[in-house]
Amino acid sequence: MNPTIYPFDIAVYEEVFALWKRCEGVGLSDADSKESIVTYLKRNPGMSFVAIAGERIIGVLLAGHDGRRGYMHHLAVDADWRRQGIARLLVGNCLRALKATGIQKTHIFIFADNESGIAFWKSVGWTFRTDLRIISKTI
Ligand SMILES: CC(C)(COP(=O)(O)OP(=O)(O)OC[C@H]1O[C@@H](n2cnc3c(N)ncnc32)[C@H](O)[C@@H]1OP(=O)(O)O)[C@@H](O)C(=O)NCCC(=O)NCCS
């Protein structure tokens, strides 16, 4: 059964959240509550995608922008479906949606010890930045 890529509809939030929870390398927080994801999807309509096989959510990627740069979060593919190009498809869909709004560069955040995640992003042509650090504040 071939997976199909669809825009992320909030109706599948619970299944997406369950996928995130069972995937190593995805750091969840209050920003991933249903209410927060509703807000995120409304601010960035049509930019986040899920992969569905049969009726099951087997992949997800959030994407959005701040008017200047694009950002993607929480890429996850179910362990049973990896190495079949699903993450590559999700990234392609998100990038096309961002590009259509005029965004020219997109960044992702990844845990420094997520070697397989970093290998994925490098293999699809993304540049690993060693010149930057993330500085954060809770407000
Ligand atoms: C990282 C992840 C999303 C990749 O998903 P995927 O659907 O298996 O990736 P793809 O099949 O599209 O892989 C494309 C290419 O990336 C590279 N790649 C993917 N997974 C890899 C791994 N574990 N180790 C090394 N290279 C990898 C390969 O070059 C692969 O091409 P190939 O299979 O022809 O060799 C998936 O392993 C995952 O969900 N991991 C847990 C969550 C996570 O770490 N997310 C990233 C947070 S930003």
The ligand as an SDF file (V2000), in Angstrom:
LIG
                    3D

 48 50  0  0  0  0  0  0  0  0999 V2000
   14.7570   10.9550   10.1890 C   0  0  0  0  0  0  0  0  0  0  0  0
   13.4790   10.3110    9.6020 C   0  0  0  0  0  0  0  0  0  0  0  0
   12.3780   11.3460    9.5750 C   0  0  0  0  0  0  0  0  0  0  0  0
   13.8070    9.8350    8.1680 C   0  0  0  0  0  0  0  0  0  0  0  0
   12.6010    9.3450    7.5990 O   0  0  0  0  0  0  0  0  0  0  0  0
   12.5960    8.3570    6.3250 P   0  0  0  0  0  0  0  0  0  0  0  0
   11.2330    8.3900    5.7250 O   0  0  0  0  0  0  0  0  0  0  0  0
   13.1420    7.0370    6.7350 O   0  0  0  0  0  0  0  0  0  0  0  0
   13.6560    9.0580    5.3590 O   0  0  0  0  0  0  0  0  0  0  0  0
   13.7920    8.8120    3.7770 P   0  0  0  0  0  0  0  0  0  0  0  0
   13.4160    7.4050    3.4590 O   0  0  0  0  0  0  0  0  0  0  0  0
   13.1040    9.8950    3.0460 O   0  0  0  0  0  0  0  0  0  0  0  0
   15.3760    8.9580    3.6180 O   0  0  0  0  0  0  0  0  0  0  0  0
   15.9950    9.6890    2.5820 C   0  0  0  0  0  0  0  0  0  0  0  0
   17.4860    9.5180    2.7270 C   0  0  0  0  0  0  0  0  0  0  0  0
   17.9270   10.0420    4.0100 O   0  0  0  0  0  0  0  0  0  0  0  0
   19.0250    9.2450    4.4980 C   0  0  0  0  0  0  0  0  0  0  0  0
   18.6140    8.6060    5.7480 N   0  0  0  0  0  0  0  0  0  0  0  0
   17.3560    8.4380    6.2240 C   0  0  0  0  0  0  0  0  0  0  0  0
   17.3770    7.7890    7.4120 N   0  0  0  0  0  0  0  0  0  0  0  0
   18.6870    7.5510    7.6720 C   0  0  0  0  0  0  0  0  0  0  0  0
   19.3610    6.9090    8.7500 C   0  0  0  0  0  0  0  0  0  0  0  0
   18.6970    6.3860    9.8000 N   0  0  0  0  0  0  0  0  0  0  0  0
   20.7040    6.8260    8.7160 N   0  0  0  0  0  0  0  0  0  0  0  0
   21.4090    7.3450    7.6820 C   0  0  0  0  0  0  0  0  0  0  0  0
   20.8170    7.9740    6.6170 N   0  0  0  0  0  0  0  0  0  0  0  0
   19.4830    8.0720    6.6300 C   0  0  0  0  0  0  0  0  0  0  0  0
   19.3100    8.2130    3.4320 C   0  0  0  0  0  0  0  0  0  0  0  0
   20.2910    8.7460    2.5390 O   0  0  0  0  0  0  0  0  0  0  0  0
   17.9700    8.0880    2.7380 C   0  0  0  0  0  0  0  0  0  0  0  0
   18.0700    7.6130    1.4130 O   0  0  0  0  0  0  0  0  0  0  0  0
   18.2450    6.0080    1.1550 P   0  0  0  0  0  0  0  0  0  0  0  0
   17.2160    5.3230    1.9980 O   0  0  0  0  0  0  0  0  0  0  0  0
   18.0000    5.8850   -0.3260 O   0  0  0  0  0  0  0  0  0  0  0  0
   19.6320    5.6710    1.5840 O   0  0  0  0  0  0  0  0  0  0  0  0
   13.0380    9.0800   10.4420 C   0  0  0  0  0  0  0  0  0  0  0  0
   14.1420    8.2120   10.6450 O   0  0  0  0  0  0  0  0  0  0  0  0
   12.4640    9.4360   11.7910 C   0  0  0  0  0  0  0  0  0  0  0  0
   11.2460    9.6550   11.9270 O   0  0  0  0  0  0  0  0  0  0  0  0
   13.3250    9.4960   12.8240 N   0  0  0  0  0  0  0  0  0  0  0  0
   12.8370    9.8090   14.1800 C   0  0  0  0  0  0  0  0  0  0  0  0
   12.4220   11.2570   14.3070 C   0  0  0  0  0  0  0  0  0  0  0  0
   13.5390   12.2100   13.9430 C   0  0  0  0  0  0  0  0  0  0  0  0
   14.7020   12.0140   14.2750 O   0  0  0  0  0  0  0  0  0  0  0  0
   13.1610   13.2880   13.2560 N   0  0  0  0  0  0  0  0  0  0  0  0
   14.0670   14.3200   12.8450 C   0  0  0  0  0  0  0  0  0  0  0  0
   13.8800   15.4630   13.7680 C   0  0  0  0  0  0  0  0  0  0  0  0
   14.1650   16.9820   12.9030 S   0  0  0  0  0  0  0  0  0  0  0  0
  1  2  1  0
  2  3  1  0
  2  4  1  0
  2 36  1  0
  4  5  1  0
  5  6  1  0
  6  7  2  0
  6  8  1  0
  6  9  1  0
  9 10  1  0
 10 11  2  0
 10 12  1  0
 10 13  1  0
 13 14  1  0
 14 15  1  0
 15 16  1  0
 15 30  1  0
 16 17  1  0
 17 18  1  0
 17 28  1  0
 18 19  1  0
 18 27  1  0
 19 20  2  0
 20 21  1  0
 21 22  1  0
 21 27  2  0
 22 23  1  0
 22 24  2  0
 24 25  1  0
 25 26  2  0
 26 27  1  0
 28 29  1  0
 28 30  1  0
 30 31  1  0
 31 32  1  0
 32 33  2  0
 32 34  1  0
 32 35  1  0
 36 37  1  0
 36 38  1  0
 38 39  2  0
 38 40  1  0
 40 41  1  0
 41 42  1  0
 42 43  1  0
 43 44  2  0
 43 45  1  0
 45 46  1  0
 46 47  1  0
 47 48  1  0
M  END
$$$$
